[in-house]
Amino acid sequence: MREGSKILAASVVVSTLVLGSAVTTTSNANVASAQEVMSQHDSGIDAKTQKPYYNYDGYTTYDGAFTQDEYFVQALKYDNVTINGYKVDATASGGYTSNKHLYDQSVQFNEDGDVLEIVFFTKPDSVTKAAFKDAHHQNEIIEEGELGNEEGNFVKYKTMDGSYTAFFDPNDNLIEITITNK
């Protein structure tokens, strides 16, 4: 009887540890993406033939730190970021014909249903312009300036086939990022 209790207790502990780590990995986009990229590196996959990618699931206003993640920055450069299942199609053409609001993001589509643009907000007062520019220093800035009639400024970066723009409030805190195929 005692031996059976020990085995049952050990099974519960192991099950809890395994399930707990699986939940943590799948709920944290940064950890999951970092683990996926690291597993590619460790398995000997040629980095020159593989494009960096990043997958984010959930509310982007929950924590702005992911915008500084090196894997996110690299994936942006290679037009390979997925936000809640949507990725900008660098080859899509045409104008915006519809949009979909999901969580705190907006996805713009053309008439064929291809994703032309993803707009998402970030946690207020969590990332400064200086920190953002430092994290994204490897990507080429193609435009920088003040917002037209609004208070704030922006920095636009070139990607392989499109661009992304970071918008900052008057206090130079990141508030929004737009990823586009233009």
C-alpha positions in Angstrom: 0.0 0.0 0.0 2.8 2.4 1.0 4.7 1.6 -2.3 1.6 2.4 -4.3 1.2 5.8 -2.6 4.8 6.8 -3.3 4.4 5.9 -7.0 1.1 7.8 -7.2 2.6 10.9 -5.4 5.7 10.8 -7.7 3.4 10.6 -10.8 1.4 13.6 -9.6 4.6 15.7 -9.0 6.1 14.7 -12.4 2.8 15.4 -14.2 2.5 18.8 -12.5 6.1 19.8 -13.4 5.6 18.7 -17.0 2.2 20.4 -17.4 3.4 23.5 -15.6 6.4 23.9 -17.9 4.3 23.4 -21.0 1.8 26.1 -20.0 4.6 28.5 -19.2 6.3 27.9 -22.6 3.1 28.3 -24.6 1.8 31.4 -22.8 5.0 33.4 -23.1 5.7 34.4 -26.7 9.3 35.6 -25.9 10.3 32.3 -24.3 8.6 30.2 -27.0 10.2 32.1 -29.8 13.6 32.1 -28.2 13.4 28.4 -27.6 12.3 27.8 -31.2 15.2 29.8 -32.6 17.7 28.3 -30.3 16.5 24.8 -31.2 17.1 25.7 -34.8 20.6 26.8 -34.0 21.4 23.8 -31.8 20.1 21.3 -34.4 22.6 22.4 -37.0 20.1 24.1 -39.4 21.9 26.5 -41.6 21.1 30.0 -40.4 21.7 31.4 -43.9 18.9 29.3 -45.4 16.4 29.9 -42.5 14.7 33.3 -42.1 14.4 34.4 -38.4 10.8 34.3 -37.3 8.8 35.5 -34.3 5.3 34.5 -33.2 3.3 36.6 -30.7 0.0 35.5 -29.3 -2.2 37.7 -27.1 -2.5 41.3 -26.1 0.5 43.4 -27.2 -0.4 46.0 -24.5 0.3 43.5 -21.8 4.1 44.0 -21.9 6.1 46.1 -24.4 9.3 44.2 -23.6 8.9 41.9 -26.6 9.5 44.8 -28.9 13.1 44.8 -27.7 13.6 41.0 -28.1 16.5 40.3 -30.5 14.5 37.6 -32.2 11.6 40.0 -32.8 13.9 42.6 -34.2 15.6 40.1 -36.6 12.2 38.6 -37.7 10.9 42.2 -38.4 13.9 42.7 -40.7 13.1 39.6 -42.6 9.3 40.2 -42.8 8.6 37.1 -40.7 6.6 38.3 -37.7 3.3 36.7 -36.9 0.9 38.4 -34.5 -2.1 36.3 -33.3 -1.9 34.2 -36.5 -1.5 37.0 -39.0 1.6 37.9 -41.0 2.0 40.7 -43.5 2.3 39.2 -47.0 5.2 41.0 -48.6 4.1 40.0 -52.1 0.5 41.1 -51.8 -0.8 44.0 -53.9 -3.8 46.3 -54.0 -5.3 48.6 -51.5 -7.0 48.1 -48.2 -10.5 46.7 -48.6 -11.2 45.4 -45.1 -9.8 45.2 -41.6 -10.2 43.0 -38.5 -9.8 44.1 -34.9 -8.3 41.4 -32.7 -7.4 42.1 -29.1 -5.5 45.4 -29.2 -4.4 45.0 -32.9 -5.8 45.8 -36.3 -5.2 43.8 -39.4 -5.7 45.3 -42.9 -6.5 43.1 -45.8 -6.7 43.5 -49.6 -9.6 42.2 -51.8 -7.9 38.8 -52.0 -7.8 38.5 -48.2 -4.0 39.0 -48.1 -2.6 40.8 -45.1 -1.2 44.2 -46.1 -0.6 45.7 -42.6 -0.7 44.9 -38.9 -1.1 47.7 -36.4 -0.6 47.0 -32.7 -0.4 49.1 -29.5 2.2 48.6 -26.8 2.1 49.0 -23.0 2.2 52.7 -22.2 5.3 54.1 -20.6 7.2 50.8 -20.9 9.7 51.3 -23.7 11.6 54.6 -24.4 12.5 55.8 -27.9 16.2 55.5 -26.9 15.8 51.9 -25.8 13.8 51.0 -28.9 16.3 52.5 -31.3 19.1 50.8 -29.4 17.4 47.4 -29.7 16.7 48.0 -33.4 20.1 49.5 -34.3 20.8 46.8 -36.8 17.8 47.7 -38.9 18.0 50.6 -41.4 16.1 53.8 -40.5 14.5 55.1 -43.7 12.5 58.0 -42.2 12.2 59.8 -38.8 10.2 62.8 -37.8 7.4 64.5 -36.0 3.7 63.4 -36.4 1.7 65.8 -38.5 -1.1 67.4 -36.4 -0.6 65.1 -33.4 2.0 65.3 -30.7 4.7 62.7 -30.9 7.1 61.3 -33.4 8.0 58.2 -35.4 10.9 56.1 -36.7 10.4 54.1 -39.9 12.6 51.1 -40.5 13.3 49.2 -43.8 12.7 45.5 -43.9 13.6 43.1 -46.8 10.3 43.7 -48.7 8.4 46.3 -46.6 8.8 48.4 -43.5 7.7 48.9 -39.9 7.1 52.1 -38.1 7.4 52.8 -34.4 5.3 55.6 -33.0 6.2 57.5 -29.8 4.2 59.8 -27.5 5.4 63.4 -26.7 7.5 61.9 -23.8 9.3 59.6 -26.3 7.6 56.4 -25.1 6.6 53.7 -27.6 2.8 53.6 -28.1 2.3 51.8 -31.5 4.0 49.7 -34.2 2.8 49.3 -37.7 4.2 46.5 -39.9 3.4 46.9 -43.6 4.4 45.4 -47.0 5.2 48.9 -48.4 
